[in-house]
Amino acid sequence: MSTQKMDYLIKQNGQTIEEGSLTATGTSVFEMTENVVEQLSDQFGLTEVDFDDVSNYWTFDCLFRDIPTVLQFRPIDGFADKFGVDEEVN
């Protein structure tokens, strides 16, 4: 099992309404991505979370309090394409 610290942003209408960091866990990039989405969905009550894009951030469209919202996260001090599980980082 690998861990990686992540920064996240939750945005509505282009404005950041929540931000912070957390630790992702998993044995693959897919599992770590699912873990982050699950943690943030549970913490903020995000619903209807759907993958949108990955470039500098993993980006998902979702609902927060029934309002269309964007969830973004990436490794601390890095970009989503540097997301790795070869060894524990951060």
All heavy atoms as an XYZ file, in Angstrom:
720
protein
N       0.854     -1.180      0.000
C       0.000      0.000      0.000
C       0.896      1.239      0.000
O       1.825      1.339      0.787
C      -0.898     -0.030      1.242
C      -1.883      1.099      1.336
S      -3.399      0.926      0.391
C      -4.104     -0.571      1.039
N       0.614      2.163     -0.884
C       1.364      3.418     -0.975
C       0.513      4.568     -0.465
O      -0.715      4.493     -0.444
C       1.747      3.702     -2.423
O       2.623      2.732     -2.905
N       1.180      5.640     -0.056
C       0.478      6.854      0.360
C       1.078      8.043     -0.378
O       2.246      8.018     -0.770
C       0.596      7.104      1.874
O       1.965      7.294      2.211
C       0.016      5.952      2.679
N       0.264      9.046     -0.578
C       0.736     10.261     -1.214
C      -0.118     11.425     -0.729
O      -1.339     11.337     -0.699
C       0.648     10.152     -2.734
C       1.269     11.335     -3.427
C       1.735     10.987     -4.834
O       1.428      9.943     -5.376
N       2.490     11.884     -5.422
N       0.538     12.505     -0.332
C      -0.197     13.686      0.117
C      -0.710     14.450     -1.102
O      -0.015     14.588     -2.096
C       0.684     14.580      0.972
C       1.018     13.931      2.301
C       1.727     14.897      3.213
C       2.186     14.127      4.430
N       1.497     14.462      5.619
N      -1.950     14.919     -0.984
C      -2.621     15.609     -2.085
C      -3.167     16.952     -1.626
O      -3.621     17.098     -0.494
C      -3.821     14.787     -2.574
C      -3.478     13.420     -3.057
S      -2.690     13.535     -4.663
C      -2.688     11.837     -5.110
N      -3.126     17.919     -2.541
C      -3.843     19.180     -2.373
C      -5.153     19.056     -3.129
O      -5.193     18.448     -4.210
C      -3.056     20.349     -2.981
C      -1.862     20.775     -2.154
O      -1.926     20.643     -0.917
O      -0.877     21.238     -2.740
N      -6.223     19.624     -2.578
C      -7.498     19.593     -3.294
C      -8.148     20.969     -3.283
O      -7.881     21.803     -2.422
C      -8.456     18.552     -2.707
C      -8.950     18.869     -1.317
C     -10.046     19.714     -1.118
C      -8.328     18.340     -0.200
C     -10.497     20.010      0.165
C      -8.771     18.625      1.073
C      -9.856     19.461      1.247
O     -10.305     19.759      2.513
N      -8.991     21.186     -4.290
C      -9.805     22.394     -4.423
C     -11.227     21.966     -4.762
O     -11.425     21.049     -5.559
C      -9.297     23.279     -5.567
C      -7.862     23.766     -5.507
C      -7.464     24.369     -6.850
C      -7.719     24.800     -4.406
N     -12.194     22.640     -4.183
C     -13.586     22.461     -4.559
C     -14.068     23.830     -5.018
O     -13.960     24.809     -4.282
C     -14.434     21.915     -3.392
C     -13.903     20.538     -2.963
C     -15.912     21.843     -3.789
C     -14.579     19.953     -1.752
N     -14.567     23.887     -6.274
C     -14.924     25.167     -6.873
C     -16.376     25.193     -7.352
O     -16.880     24.184     -7.848
C     -14.036     25.450     -8.088
C     -12.565     25.559     -7.776
C     -11.789     25.838     -9.057
C     -10.314     26.020     -8.780
N      -9.581     26.349    -10.017
N     -16.987     26.358     -7.203
C     -18.301     26.619     -7.781
C     -18.214     27.947     -8.526
O     -17.687     28.929     -7.987
C     -19.384     26.709     -6.705
C     -19.699     25.379     -6.073
C     -20.750     25.458     -4.982
O     -20.974     26.509     -4.393
N     -21.381     24.346     -4.712
N     -18.701     27.968     -9.750
C     -18.656     29.186    -10.574
C     -17.259     29.787    -10.639
O     -17.096     31.012    -10.597
C     -19.646     30.226    -10.053
C     -21.074     29.740    -10.129
O     -21.460     29.128    -11.126
N     -21.844     29.979     -9.100
N     -16.239     28.933    -10.706
C     -14.864     29.395    -10.818
C     -14.232     29.885     -9.529
O     -13.056     30.220     -9.498
N     -14.999     29.918     -8.449
C     -14.490     30.383     -7.154
C     -14.180     29.185     -6.248
O     -15.000     28.279     -6.129
C     -15.527     31.264     -6.449
C     -15.907     32.508     -7.229
C     -14.781     33.517     -7.284
O     -14.025     33.671     -6.329
N     -14.650     34.191     -8.413
N     -13.014     29.196     -5.601
C     -12.676     28.130     -4.658
C     -13.490     28.313     -3.390
O     -13.465     29.370     -2.771
C     -11.174     28.163     -4.332
O     -10.438     27.963     -5.543
C     -10.807     27.074     -3.323
N     -14.265     27.263     -3.025
C     -15.078     27.332     -1.811
C     -14.515     26.479     -0.682
O     -14.842     26.690      0.476
C     -16.553     26.966     -2.090
C     -16.674     25.543     -2.641
C     -17.190     27.971     -3.042
C     -18.087     25.009     -2.700
N     -13.677     25.505     -1.029
C     -12.988     24.673     -0.043
C     -11.634     24.308     -0.625
O     -11.505     24.081     -1.826
C     -13.756     23.373      0.251
C     -15.119     23.536      0.871
C     -15.092     23.916      2.336
O     -14.014     23.831      2.961
O     -16.148     24.302      2.843
N     -10.625     24.230      0.249
C      -9.314     23.744     -0.178
C      -8.591     23.161      1.020
O      -8.889     23.485      2.159
C      -8.499     24.842     -0.842
C      -8.128     26.006      0.063
C      -7.383     27.082     -0.688
O      -6.325     26.771     -1.280
O      -7.853     28.226     -0.686
N      -7.662     22.276      0.732
C      -6.897     21.673      1.811
C      -6.009     20.573      1.276
O      -5.709     20.518      0.091
N      -5.607     19.686      2.169
C      -4.776     18.556      1.770
C      -5.222     17.321      2.532
O      -5.878     17.415      3.572
C      -3.294     18.849      2.017
O      -3.061     19.079      3.379
N      -4.868     16.179      1.990
C      -5.192     14.892      2.606
C      -4.192     13.871      2.121
O      -3.383     14.157      1.245
C      -6.629     14.472      2.291
C      -7.086     14.410      0.830
C      -6.542     13.219      0.106
C      -8.598     14.379      0.780
N      -4.250     12.674      2.670
C      -3.361     11.597      2.266
C      -4.148     10.540      1.526
O      -5.130     10.007      2.048
C      -2.657     10.979      3.483
O      -1.918     12.001      4.154
C      -1.721      9.854      3.065
N      -3.731     10.264      0.306
C      -4.335      9.204     -0.508
C      -3.616      7.897     -0.211
O      -2.405      7.891      0.024
C      -4.208      9.544     -1.981
N      -4.362      6.799     -0.240
C      -3.765      5.482     -0.078
C      -4.260      4.563     -1.185
O      -5.357      4.745     -1.713
C      -4.126      4.851      1.285
O      -5.540      4.727      1.392
C      -3.603      5.688      2.432
N      -3.444      3.580     -1.537
C      -3.840      2.605     -2.547
C      -2.639      1.874     -3.094
O      -1.498      2.223     -2.798
N      -2.920      0.871     -3.913
C      -1.846      0.097     -4.526
C      -1.660      0.452     -5.991
O      -0.777     -0.089     -6.651
C      -2.122     -1.413     -4.404
O      -3.378     -1.694     -5.021
C      -2.145     -1.853     -2.946
N      -2.509      1.356     -6.507
C      -2.392      1.813     -7.891
C      -2.890      3.255     -7.965
O      -3.547      3.745     -7.044
C      -3.231      0.928     -8.818
O      -4.610      1.098     -8.527
N      -2.590      3.926     -9.070
C      -3.077      5.286     -9.261
C      -4.608      5.281     -9.222
O      -5.227      6.154     -8.618
C      -2.555      5.878    -10.589
C      -3.238      7.194    -10.918
C      -1.048      6.058    -10.516
N      -5.226      4.293     -9.845
C      -6.687      4.190     -9.843
C      -7.226      4.107     -8.413
O      -8.156      4.834     -8.057
C      -7.125      2.970    -10.660
C      -8.616      2.786    -10.709
C      -9.402      3.573    -11.533
C      -9.223      1.835     -9.908
C     -10.778      3.409    -11.562
C     -10.596      1.664     -9.939
C     -11.371      2.449    -10.764
N      -6.651      3.236     -7.593
C      -7.115      3.093     -6.205
C      -6.903      4.372     -5.407
O      -7.753      4.756     -4.602
C      -6.399      1.939     -5.498
C      -6.926      0.583     -5.852
C      -6.264     -0.525     -5.058
O      -5.541     -0.231     -4.065
O      -6.459     -1.696     -5.422
N      -5.769      5.039     -5.627
C      -5.508      6.279     -4.895
C      -6.491      7.373     -5.317
O      -6.984      8.133     -4.479
C      -4.060      6.725     -5.099
C      -3.065      5.770     -4.441
S      -1.362      6.197     -4.770
C      -1.115      7.412     -3.488
N      -6.801      7.433     -6.602
C      -7.782      8.404     -7.092
C      -9.145      8.129     -6.475
O      -9.822      9.044     -5.993
C      -7.859      8.352     -8.632
O      -6.562      8.620     -9.163
C      -8.844      9.366     -9.166
N      -9.570      6.859     -6.498
C     -10.841      6.494     -5.859
C     -10.842      6.856     -4.380
O     -11.852      7.325     -3.852
C     -11.106      4.993     -6.013
C     -11.624      4.598     -7.351
C     -12.099      3.153     -7.344
O     -11.503      2.303     -6.642
O     -13.081      2.876     -8.045
N      -9.719      6.642     -3.704
C      -9.624      6.935     -2.285
C      -9.814      8.426     -2.010
O     -10.537      8.810     -1.079
C      -8.280      6.448     -1.741
C      -8.093      6.759     -0.280
O      -7.388      7.712      0.061
N      -8.715      5.983      0.585
N      -9.195      9.283     -2.819
C      -9.343     10.728     -2.642
C     -10.800     11.138     -2.873
O     -11.389     11.876     -2.074
C      -8.409     11.513     -3.585
C      -8.722     13.006     -3.554
C      -6.955     11.275     -3.202
N     -11.400     10.656     -3.954
C     -12.794     10.996     -4.260
C     -13.705     10.538     -3.120
O     -14.592     11.286     -2.690
C     -13.230     10.387     -5.612
C     -14.733     10.504     -5.812
C     -12.485     11.065     -6.756
N     -13.479      9.341     -2.605
C     -14.295      8.822     -1.506
C     -14.141      9.678     -0.245
O     -15.135     10.043      0.394
C     -13.902      7.379     -1.213
C     -14.734      6.738     -0.115
C     -14.319      5.294      0.101
O     -14.467      4.498     -0.846
O     -13.836      4.987      1.217
N     -12.902     10.009      0.116
C     -12.672     10.823      1.315
C     -13.371     12.178      1.209
O     -14.047     12.618      2.143
C     -11.175     11.064      1.530
C     -10.404      9.870      2.045
C      -8.963     10.258      2.310
O      -8.692     11.085      3.189
N      -8.040      9.674      1.562
N     -13.201     12.844      0.061
C     -13.780     14.176     -0.099
C     -15.293     14.124     -0.252
O     -16.003     15.007      0.241
C     -13.124     14.900     -1.273
C     -11.648     15.224     -1.052
C     -11.016     15.769     -2.328
C     -11.468     16.197      0.110
N     -15.807     13.084     -0.900
C     -17.263     12.926     -1.006
C     -17.880     12.745      0.375
O     -18.912     13.356      0.687
C     -17.611     11.729     -1.899
O     -17.221     11.981     -3.227
N     -17.247     11.932      1.204
C     -17.739     11.717      2.565
C     -17.628     12.983      3.412
O     -18.549     13.333      4.145
C     -16.976     10.586      3.256
C     -17.288      9.215      2.679
O     -18.248      9.085      1.892
O     -16.552      8.265      3.010
N     -16.501     13.685      3.304
C     -16.266     14.878      4.122
C     -17.212     16.024      3.760
O     -17.712     16.721      4.645
C     -14.818     15.337      3.972
C     -14.481     16.557      4.821
C     -13.007     16.942      4.743
O     -12.174     16.185      4.253
N     -12.685     18.109      5.230
N     -17.455     16.225      2.472
C     -18.231     17.389      2.045
C     -19.626     17.056      1.517
O     -20.371     17.964      1.146
C     -17.456     18.172      0.973
C     -16.189     18.781      1.503
C     -14.956     18.227      1.196
C     -16.222     19.896      2.330
C     -13.777     18.781      1.685
C     -15.054     20.447      2.842
C     -13.834     19.891      2.506
N     -19.970     15.786      1.456
C     -21.284     15.406      0.949
C     -21.415     15.590     -0.552
O     -22.500     15.897     -1.059
N     -20.313     15.383     -1.286
C     -20.359     15.493     -2.741
C     -21.145     14.329     -3.325
O     -21.016     13.200     -2.860
C     -18.943     15.499     -3.328
C     -17.980     16.556     -2.808
C     -16.598     16.351     -3.430
C     -18.494     17.956     -3.076
N     -21.953     14.614     -4.334
C     -22.740     13.561     -4.987
C     -22.532     13.639     -6.496
O     -22.025     14.634     -7.012
C     -24.236     13.709     -4.663
O     -24.696     14.995     -5.109
C     -24.499     13.561     -3.171
N     -22.946     12.586     -7.174
C     -22.875     12.497     -8.631
C     -21.486     12.890     -9.154
O     -21.352     13.701    -10.075
C     -23.974     13.341     -9.283
C     -25.364     12.875     -8.880
C     -26.465     13.648     -9.581
O     -26.261     14.100    -10.726
O     -27.536     13.797     -8.973
N     -20.463     12.297     -8.566
C     -19.075     12.608     -8.917
C     -18.688     11.849    -10.187
O     -18.751     10.624    -10.228
C     -18.116     12.244     -7.760
C     -16.686     12.582     -8.117
C     -18.541     12.946     -6.470
N     -18.317     12.608    -11.226
C     -17.950     12.025    -12.517
C     -16.607     12.577    -12.977
O     -16.397     13.797    -12.957
C     -18.999     12.352    -13.585
C     -20.333     11.695    -13.316
O     -20.353     10.478    -13.045
O     -21.353     12.403    -13.375
N     -15.739     11.675    -13.437
C     -14.438     12.080    -13.967
C     -14.617     13.008    -15.161
O     -15.456     12.779    -16.026
C     -13.631     10.848    -14.383
C     -12.340     11.181    -15.055
C     -11.255     11.607    -14.317
C     -12.221     11.085    -16.430
C     -10.048     11.932    -14.940
C     -11.023     11.404    -17.061
C      -9.944     11.827    -16.312
N     -13.791     14.072    -15.217
C     -13.832     15.009    -16.332
C     -12.514     15.017    -17.104
O     -12.500     14.864    -18.316
C     -14.158     16.426    -15.830
C     -14.205     17.443    -16.941
O     -14.820     17.165    -17.986
O     -13.612     18.525    -16.780
N     -11.374     15.209    -16.396
C     -10.109     15.408    -17.099
C      -8.938     15.153    -16.153
O      -9.089     15.226    -14.936
C     -10.039     16.868    -17.592
C      -8.817     17.153    -18.435
O      -8.417     16.290    -19.242
O      -8.247     18.252    -18.293
N      -7.771     14.879    -16.738
C      -6.537     14.850    -15.963
C      -5.461     15.545    -16.781
O      -5.213     15.197    -17.921
C      -6.107     13.429    -15.547
C      -5.818     12.551    -16.740
C      -4.905     13.471    -14.615
N      -4.915     16.591    -16.229
C      -3.761     17.277    -16.814
C      -2.934     17.763    -15.634
O      -2.242     16.962    -15.021
C      -4.183     18.401    -17.761
O      -5.085     19.280    -17.129
N      -3.044     19.017    -15.255
C      -2.350     19.476    -14.053
C      -3.037     18.963    -12.788
O      -2.399     18.809    -11.752
C      -2.264     20.997    -14.015
C      -1.323     21.532    -15.071
O      -0.483     20.817    -15.590
N      -1.487     22.791    -15.398
N      -4.334     18.747    -12.847
C      -5.141     18.230    -11.733
C      -5.995     17.071    -12.226
O      -6.397     17.045    -13.392
C      -6.131     19.295    -11.220
C      -5.540     20.436    -10.459
C      -5.087     21.581    -11.103
C      -5.462     20.392     -9.073
C      -4.558     22.649    -10.386
C      -4.944     21.460     -8.355
C      -4.496     22.585     -9.016
O      -3.982     23.632     -8.300
N      -6.324     16.156    -11.329
C      -7.426     15.236    -11.576
C      -8.672     16.082    -11.359
O      -8.812     16.738    -10.323
C      -7.409     14.071    -10.575
C      -6.348     13.054    -10.889
C      -5.046     13.077    -10.486
C      -6.501     11.900    -11.680
N      -4.385     11.997    -10.984
C      -5.254     11.248    -11.719
C      -7.571     11.344    -12.353
C      -5.051     10.073    -12.416
C      -7.375     10.166    -13.046
C      -6.126      9.539    -13.068
N      -9.571     16.105    -12.313
C     -10.744     16.970    -12.259
C     -12.013     16.137    -12.384
O     -12.127     15.297    -13.287
C     -10.682     18.025    -13.390
O      -9.458     18.764    -13.260
C     -11.855     18.979    -13.316
N     -12.962     16.411    -11.496
C     -14.249     15.722    -11.476
C     -15.367     16.752    -11.392
O     -15.236     17.763    -10.703
C     -14.347     14.798    -10.245
C     -13.398     13.639    -10.283
C     -12.065     13.803     -9.942
C     -13.836     12.385    -10.672
C     -11.174     12.740     -9.980
C     -12.948     11.310    -10.719
C     -11.622     11.488    -10.371
N     -16.464     16.483    -12.095
C     -17.675     17.275    -11.951
C     -18.530     16.577    -10.905
O     -18.581     15.337    -10.851
C     -18.443     17.345    -13.274
C     -17.673     18.104    -14.340
O     -17.063     19.126    -14.002
O     -17.688     17.659    -15.498
N     -19.204     17.362    -10.077
C     -20.032     16.775     -9.026
C     -21.072     17.791     -8.568
O     -21.155     18.896     -9.103
C     -19.170     16.326     -7.851
S     -18.185     17.651     -7.105
N     -21.849     17.405     -7.577
C     -22.789     18.310     -6.932
C     -22.374     18.484     -5.477
O     -22.016     17.517     -4.806
C     -24.215     17.762     -6.984
C     -24.848     17.645     -8.365
C     -26.232     17.013     -8.255
C     -24.918     18.990     -9.063
N     -22.412     19.715     -5.010
C     -22.166     20.049     -3.607
C     -23.354     20.897     -3.175
O     -23.568     21.975     -3.717
C     -20.842     20.813     -3.469
C     -20.510     21.286     -2.079
C     -20.409     20.387     -1.025
C     -20.291     22.624     -1.833
C     -20.089     20.819      0.252
C     -19.958     23.070     -0.557
C     -19.864     22.166      0.491
N     -24.138     20.362     -2.247
C     -25.385     21.014     -1.820
C     -26.286     21.275     -3.019
O     -26.872     22.338     -3.161
C     -25.089     22.290     -1.050
C     -24.283     22.044      0.205
C     -23.993     23.315      0.952
N     -23.182     23.003      2.117
C     -22.316     23.847      2.660
N     -22.171     25.059      2.170
N     -21.622     23.485      3.701
N     -26.345     20.289     -3.923
C     -27.166     20.330     -5.133
C     -26.770     21.424     -6.124
O     -27.557     21.789     -6.991
C     -28.659     20.443     -4.781
C     -29.156     19.221     -4.024
O     -28.730     18.100     -4.363
O     -29.957     19.393     -3.091
N     -25.567     21.943     -6.017
C     -25.061     22.972     -6.929
C     -23.918     22.366     -7.744
O     -23.016     21.742     -7.176
C     -24.562     24.206     -6.146
C     -25.708     24.820     -5.341
C     -23.948     25.231     -7.094
C     -25.266     25.883     -4.355
N     -23.923     22.549     -9.086
C     -22.819     22.028     -9.902
C     -21.474     22.555     -9.387
O     -21.311     23.748     -9.116
C     -23.122     22.578    -11.298
C     -24.608     22.751    -11.305
C     -24.947     23.201     -9.903
N     -20.530     21.629     -9.233
C     -19.262     21.909     -8.560
C     -18.140     21.167     -9.273
O     -18.372     20.138     -9.910
C     -19.370     21.440     -7.089
O     -20.475     22.119     -6.482
C     -18.119     21.697     -6.299
N     -16.922     21.680     -9.144
C     -15.737     21.022     -9.694
C     -14.821     20.640     -8.540
O     -14.521     21.461     -7.671
C     -14.995     21.955    -10.680
C     -13.680     21.328    -11.124
C     -15.874     22.271    -11.876
N     -14.384     19.388     -8.532
C     -13.417     18.872     -7.570
C     -12.109     18.669     -8.309
O     -12.078     18.025     -9.366
C     -13.903     17.541     -6.991
C     -12.889     16.686     -6.233
C     -12.384     17.418     -4.996
C     -13.482     15.345     -5.876
N     -11.015     19.219     -7.770
C      -9.699     19.041     -8.365
C      -8.703     18.644     -7.283
O      -8.772     19.152     -6.168
C      -9.210     20.335     -9.018
C     -10.050     20.793    -10.181
C      -9.500     22.061    -10.795
O      -9.240     23.023    -10.094
N      -9.328     22.056    -12.107
N      -7.775     17.739     -7.645
C      -6.704     17.396     -6.714
C      -5.467     16.964     -7.483
O      -5.541     16.577     -8.642
C      -7.133     16.338     -5.696
C      -7.629     15.041     -6.288
C      -6.753     14.006     -6.558
C      -8.981     14.850     -6.539
C      -7.208     12.806     -7.079
C      -9.443     13.661     -7.054
C      -8.561     12.637     -7.332
N      -4.319     17.085     -6.793
C      -3.038     16.681     -7.368
C      -2.058     16.446     -6.228
O      -2.267     16.909     -5.107
C      -2.497     17.738     -8.314
C      -2.106     19.026     -7.621
C      -1.618     20.039     -8.615
N      -1.154     21.242     -7.939
C      -0.697     22.294     -8.569
N      -0.646     22.301     -9.883
N      -0.294     23.342     -7.897
N      -0.963     15.748     -6.527
C       0.059     15.562     -5.498
C       0.599     16.921     -5.039
O       0.733     17.842     -5.847
C       1.150     14.764     -6.209
C       0.450     14.087     -7.343
C      -0.631     15.039     -7.768
N       0.893     17.032     -3.759
C       1.489     18.263     -3.237
C       2.793     18.529     -3.980
O       3.596     17.619     -4.196
C       1.725     18.141     -1.713
C       0.383     18.186     -0.991
C       2.660     19.225     -1.195
C       0.461     18.045      0.514
N       2.991     19.764     -4.395
C       4.191     20.194     -5.125
C       4.384     19.448     -6.440
O       5.505     19.224     -6.876
C       5.459     20.053     -4.268
C       5.402     20.904     -3.021
O       4.831     22.012     -3.092
O       5.918     20.460     -1.987
N       3.291     19.052     -7.071
C       3.418     18.349     -8.343
C       2.154     18.444     -9.160
O       1.205     19.129     -8.780
N       2.164     17.770    -10.284
C       1.002     17.730    -11.157
C       0.459     16.316    -11.229
O       1.148     15.357    -10.896
C       1.370     18.235    -12.561
C       1.798     19.663    -12.564
C       3.117     20.011    -12.776
C       0.878     20.672    -12.330
C       3.514     21.338    -12.781
C       1.263     22.003    -12.330
C       2.578     22.338    -12.552
N      -0.766     16.186    -11.695
C      -1.428     14.886    -11.725
C      -0.648     13.853    -12.528
O      -0.678     12.673    -12.200
C      -2.849     15.026    -12.276
N       0.072     14.273    -13.570
C       0.830     13.305    -14.349
C       2.063     12.780    -13.614
O       2.724     11.866    -14.071
C       1.213     13.872    -15.718
C       2.165     15.051    -15.624
O       2.337     15.622    -14.530
O       2.738     15.400    -16.678
N       2.351     13.333    -12.429
C       3.464     12.851    -11.609
C       2.976     11.974    -10.451
O       3.725     11.598     -9.584
C       4.270     14.022    -11.035
C       4.809     14.962    -12.082
C       5.728     14.268    -13.051
C       6.269     15.260    -14.054
N       6.712     14.666    -15.274
N       1.701     11.661    -10.459
C       1.044     10.830     -9.462
C       1.652      9.435     -9.548
O       1.615      8.806    -10.596
C      -0.422     10.788     -9.846
C      -1.423     10.387     -8.821
C      -2.744     10.729     -9.023
C      -1.101      9.679     -7.695
C      -3.720     10.375     -8.127
C      -2.066      9.322     -6.786
C      -3.380      9.666     -7.008
N       2.244      8.913     -8.479
C       2.873      7.614     -8.572
C       2.722      6.780     -7.328
O       2.414      7.283     -6.265
N       2.935      5.494     -7.488
C       2.818      4.571     -6.364
C       4.037      3.672     -6.224
O       3.994      2.675     -5.525
C       1.548      3.697     -6.482
C       0.303      4.543     -6.404
C       1.554      2.876     -7.763
N       5.133      4.023     -6.885
C       6.317      3.184     -6.800
C       6.893      3.132     -5.392
O       7.448      2.139     -4.978
C       7.401      3.664     -7.764
C       6.992      3.446     -9.210
O       6.179      2.543     -9.468
O       7.483      4.192    -10.067
N       6.731      4.226     -4.666
C       7.222      4.276     -3.302
C       6.427      5.334     -2.542
O       5.747      6.154     -3.146
C       8.701      4.628     -3.264
C       9.017      5.965     -3.890
C      10.524      6.225     -3.951
O      11.248      5.345     -4.451
O      10.922      7.293     -3.500
N       6.482      5.286     -1.252
C       5.798      6.289     -0.459
C       6.473      7.629     -0.683
O       7.691      7.736     -0.660
C       5.828      5.918      1.011
C       4.957      6.805      1.867
C       4.770      6.241      3.254
O       4.581      5.022      3.381
O       4.811      7.031      4.185
N       5.685      8.660     -0.922
C       6.224      9.997     -1.168
C       5.604     10.979     -0.216
O       4.560     10.730      0.376
C       5.994     10.439     -2.634
C       6.799      9.589     -3.575
C       4.538     10.425     -2.994
N       6.269     12.152     -0.087
C       5.835     13.219      0.823
C       5.835     12.717      2.241
O       5.016     12.882      3.027
C       4.477     13.783      0.435
C       4.530     14.450     -0.930
O       5.542     15.029     -1.295
N       3.453     14.369     -1.668
